[in-house]
Protein backbone atom coordinates (compact mmCIF):
# COMPACT_ATOMS: atom_id res chain seq x y z
CA UNK A 1 0.00 0.00 0.00
CA UNK A 2 2.87 2.34 0.69
CA UNK A 3 4.10 1.72 -2.87
CA UNK A 4 0.64 2.70 -4.21
CA UNK A 5 0.76 6.06 -2.39
CA UNK A 6 4.24 6.76 -3.79
CA UNK A 7 3.07 6.04 -7.37
CA UNK A 8 -0.02 8.21 -6.87
CA UNK A 9 2.12 11.12 -5.68
CA UNK A 10 4.42 10.64 -8.64
CA UNK A 11 1.46 10.63 -11.04
CA UNK A 12 0.01 13.76 -9.44
CA UNK A 13 3.44 15.42 -9.53
CA UNK A 14 4.06 14.78 -13.25
CA UNK A 15 1.22 17.00 -14.53
CA UNK A 16 2.32 19.76 -12.18
CA UNK A 17 5.89 19.43 -13.42
CA UNK A 18 4.64 19.49 -17.02
CA UNK A 19 2.67 22.68 -16.36
CA UNK A 20 5.74 24.27 -14.79
CA UNK A 21 7.79 23.34 -17.87
CA UNK A 22 5.16 24.83 -20.20
CA UNK A 23 4.98 28.00 -18.11
CA UNK A 24 8.75 28.42 -18.10
CA UNK A 25 8.95 27.72 -21.84
CA UNK A 26 6.24 30.28 -22.48
CA UNK A 27 8.11 32.90 -20.50
CA UNK A 28 11.33 32.20 -22.35
CA UNK A 29 9.70 32.87 -25.71
CA UNK A 30 8.42 36.22 -24.48
CA UNK A 31 11.86 37.47 -23.40
CA UNK A 32 12.36 39.28 -26.71
CA UNK A 33 8.99 41.05 -26.48
CA UNK A 34 9.49 44.51 -25.01
CA UNK A 35 7.08 45.97 -22.47
CA UNK A 36 6.07 49.57 -23.05
CA UNK A 37 3.63 51.90 -21.32
CA UNK A 38 0.77 52.78 -23.67
CA UNK A 39 0.04 56.52 -24.02
CA UNK A 40 -3.47 57.74 -23.21
CA UNK A 41 -4.23 60.59 -25.63
CA UNK A 42 -7.63 62.09 -26.39
CA UNK A 43 -9.91 60.66 -29.10
CA UNK A 44 -8.63 62.95 -31.87
CA UNK A 45 -4.99 62.03 -31.29
CA UNK A 46 -5.88 58.35 -30.87
CA UNK A 47 -7.48 58.44 -34.33
CA UNK A 48 -4.32 59.92 -35.85
CA UNK A 49 -2.21 57.28 -34.10
CA UNK A 50 -4.42 54.51 -35.45
CA UNK A 51 -3.89 55.93 -38.95
CA UNK A 52 -0.14 55.83 -38.34
CA UNK A 53 -0.33 52.26 -37.03
CA UNK A 54 -1.86 51.11 -40.34
CA UNK A 55 1.02 52.67 -42.29
CA UNK A 56 3.94 51.48 -40.16
CA UNK A 57 6.41 49.22 -42.01
CA UNK A 58 7.15 45.61 -41.05
CA UNK A 59 10.86 46.46 -41.11
CA UNK A 60 12.79 49.57 -40.17
CA UNK A 61 16.52 49.91 -40.57
CA UNK A 62 16.55 46.20 -41.54
CA UNK A 63 14.91 45.10 -38.26
CA UNK A 64 11.72 42.98 -38.12
CA UNK A 65 8.60 44.14 -36.33
CA UNK A 66 8.49 42.95 -32.69
CA UNK A 67 5.50 44.74 -31.15
CA UNK A 68 5.54 45.36 -27.42
CA UNK A 69 3.21 44.22 -24.68
CA UNK A 70 0.53 45.18 -24.00
CA UNK A 71 -0.56 45.18 -27.65
CA UNK A 72 -1.87 48.56 -28.77
CA UNK A 73 -2.37 50.61 -31.91
CA UNK A 74 -0.43 53.34 -30.08
CA UNK A 75 2.83 51.39 -29.84
CA UNK A 76 5.15 49.46 -32.14
CA UNK A 77 8.64 47.98 -31.96
CA UNK A 78 11.31 46.54 -34.22
CA UNK A 79 14.28 44.31 -33.39
CA UNK A 80 15.73 43.21 -30.08
CA UNK A 81 16.77 45.22 -28.18
CA UNK A 82 13.81 47.05 -29.63
CA UNK A 83 13.41 50.35 -31.32
CA UNK A 84 10.19 51.52 -29.65
CA UNK A 85 7.55 53.82 -31.14
CA UNK A 86 4.81 55.36 -28.99
CA UNK A 87 2.19 57.60 -30.56
CA UNK A 88 0.11 60.10 -28.62
CA UNK A 89 2.72 61.02 -26.03
CA UNK A 90 2.81 64.39 -24.28
CA UNK A 91 5.03 67.22 -25.50
CA UNK A 92 8.51 66.24 -24.28
CA UNK A 93 10.14 67.94 -21.32
CA UNK A 94 13.40 67.55 -23.26
CA UNK A 95 12.52 70.71 -25.18
CA UNK A 96 13.35 72.70 -22.06
CA UNK A 97 16.72 71.02 -21.51
CA UNK A 98 19.89 72.62 -22.82
CA UNK A 99 21.29 69.32 -24.06
CA UNK A 100 18.30 68.37 -26.24
CA UNK A 101 18.81 68.90 -29.96
CA UNK A 102 16.38 69.65 -32.76
CA UNK A 103 16.72 67.62 -35.95
CA UNK A 104 14.80 67.28 -39.20
CA UNK A 105 14.83 63.93 -41.00
CA UNK A 106 13.06 63.69 -44.37
CA UNK A 107 10.69 66.54 -43.53
CA UNK A 108 9.80 65.40 -39.98
CA UNK A 109 11.01 67.57 -37.10
CA UNK A 110 12.32 65.83 -33.99
CA UNK A 111 13.52 66.77 -30.52
CA UNK A 112 16.47 64.47 -29.77
CA UNK A 113 17.29 63.55 -26.20
CA UNK A 114 20.34 61.54 -25.13
CA UNK A 115 19.40 59.18 -22.30
CA UNK A 116 21.73 58.10 -19.48
CA UNK A 117 22.02 54.53 -20.76
CA UNK A 118 23.34 55.71 -24.16
CA UNK A 119 20.04 55.32 -25.98
CA UNK A 120 18.21 58.19 -27.67
CA UNK A 121 14.61 59.30 -27.43
CA UNK A 122 13.25 61.40 -30.27
CA UNK A 123 9.85 63.07 -30.25
CA UNK A 124 8.22 64.71 -33.24
CA UNK A 125 7.44 68.39 -33.14
CA UNK A 126 4.99 70.40 -35.23
CA UNK A 127 2.54 67.49 -35.65
CA UNK A 128 -1.06 67.13 -34.45
CA UNK A 129 0.01 64.02 -32.51
CA UNK A 130 3.43 63.57 -30.97
CA UNK A 131 5.34 60.40 -31.84
CA UNK A 132 8.17 59.21 -29.63
CA UNK A 133 10.86 56.84 -30.91
CA UNK A 134 13.44 55.35 -28.55
CA UNK A 135 16.52 53.87 -30.16
CA UNK A 136 18.69 51.52 -28.06
CA UNK A 137 22.35 52.25 -27.45
CA UNK A 138 23.58 49.62 -29.95
CA UNK A 139 21.48 51.12 -32.76
CA UNK A 140 22.58 54.65 -31.86
CA UNK A 141 26.21 53.54 -32.23
CA UNK A 142 25.40 52.24 -35.75
CA UNK A 143 24.12 55.60 -36.95
CA UNK A 144 20.87 56.20 -35.10
CA UNK A 145 18.85 58.08 -37.75
CA UNK A 146 18.09 55.11 -40.03
CA UNK A 147 14.82 54.28 -38.25
CA UNK A 148 13.69 57.91 -38.51
CA UNK A 149 14.17 57.81 -42.28
CA UNK A 150 11.97 54.69 -42.50
CA UNK A 151 9.31 56.28 -40.26
CA UNK A 152 9.21 59.69 -41.95
CA UNK A 153 6.82 58.79 -44.79
CA UNK A 154 4.21 57.06 -42.58
CA UNK A 155 4.33 59.94 -40.07
CA UNK A 156 3.91 62.57 -42.80
CA UNK A 157 0.96 60.66 -44.31
CA UNK A 158 -0.85 59.90 -41.05
CA UNK A 159 -0.22 62.91 -38.83
CA UNK A 160 -0.67 66.41 -40.29
CA UNK A 161 1.56 69.33 -39.39
CA UNK A 162 0.35 71.53 -36.58
CA UNK A 163 0.52 71.83 -32.83
CA UNK A 164 -1.08 69.11 -30.73
CA UNK A 165 -3.40 70.25 -27.94
Beta strands, then each sheet from edge to edge (+ up, - down):
strand 1: 59-60
strand 2: 63-64
strand 3: 75-78
strand 4: 83-89
strand 5: 101-105
strand 6: 108-114
strand 7: 120-124
strand 8: 130-135
sheet 1: 1+ 2-
sheet 2: 3+ 4- 8+ 7- 6+ 5-
end
